């Protein structure tokens, strides 16, 4: 288990900026972050082989607006999107993998 924590979360324009407890910073385009939503409906979580097979999702402009977010159990971030979608929990490890482009 990782002891990684988020020390700061900020929306800057169309990007989400995260500052980590180890001093690293990650920036995500909101549309890319939404498309990587790991919830079951979006299916964005990579499988053990690292492949991401997503169902065809329909997005609107509001899908890529961040309406808010919550921390989940000290291990993840749960964004609430402008279209009401909020079932995706982005674990810190997942966010770090996304930021690394894996
Ligand atoms: Zn989702």
Boltz pocket constraint, residues with backbone or C-beta under 6 A from the ligand:
constraints:
  - pocket:
      binder: B
      contacts: [[A, 34], [A, 37], [A, 38], [A, 39], [A, 40], [A, 41], [A, 42], [A, 43], [A, 85], [A, 87], [A, 88]]
      max_distance: 6.0
